[in-house]
């Protein structure tokens, strides 16, 4: 291996012709770990993978997010966008309600932010641990009293594509600090 290119890190998720779909940074790290270190596969969001993803994203700290959704990733971007706007759970709200309409207001004990993903994985003050983006999705679904999709699911990967592209131009801040 050589030195990791921060501009390449800032482009994730990317389209993978091999997978015929999105490849997240965590999936890329898992693949490299298995192939180059001859390690056993780990499930999506395993603490070791989250730690490695945090380290790798930190190498691109300050680099502008630059996810290309004008090519083959477009269907996943559109799917993630649709999920972002879909009402879920007993509160009958969507991601868009909290992160677009009600920014800076409180939902229970949380001040709502703009829902950008450029700081993930992020240190969570409440748990005292690093949380992945998919872990945050799970937390949001729980807040809205909805059953979450599994981490690493097509739905959450599509949402990751959408949120990362939505943050194009923002500087990577990994690891961010979140409540």
Phi, psi and omega in degrees: 000157173246196179288140178287138181270115180304324179295324178291320179299321183291348181271354183282146357293149177241164176278135177246117178296326179297314180277346186056042180179192182291147173238114179280164178298320179297320178296320179297317179295317179300317180297312180298320179300315180291314186285315187271332181254358180054044179263159176290148177297146176245148178291155178307136179070017171302141181308325178295320179291321178297319179297316179294320178297320178300314180298312183295316178296324178298329178298337180258013181307129181094339178289145180280133175302136186211067181272125182271108179248018179269357180244228186292346177280352186305316180300324179287324175300313181295321178295317177296321178297317179297317179297320179300329183260003181271128177290138183223161169069181182293337178277351177052046179237161176246170175306320183299325179300308182290312193266353174242308185281320190247029180303138180075000173267173180258136167243110190055239183261013184250134171277126184282132178255185183280003174070028179281150185257004187291351179256000183267149354303148186229151175281126181259119182298322183294320183263340184071025182226165174279134179243137174281170176296318179294327175297321177293321176302315179302315180298318179296317179299319179296319179300322180273006180056050179236151174284123182282158168285158177293148173301142182080002180290160177304321182295312181290328176293319177298318178297322177297317177303310182299310183295320179295317178293324177299333179266011178308134180096341177281148178284140174293131183239016185296134354275130175279176176240125180230158179292000000 
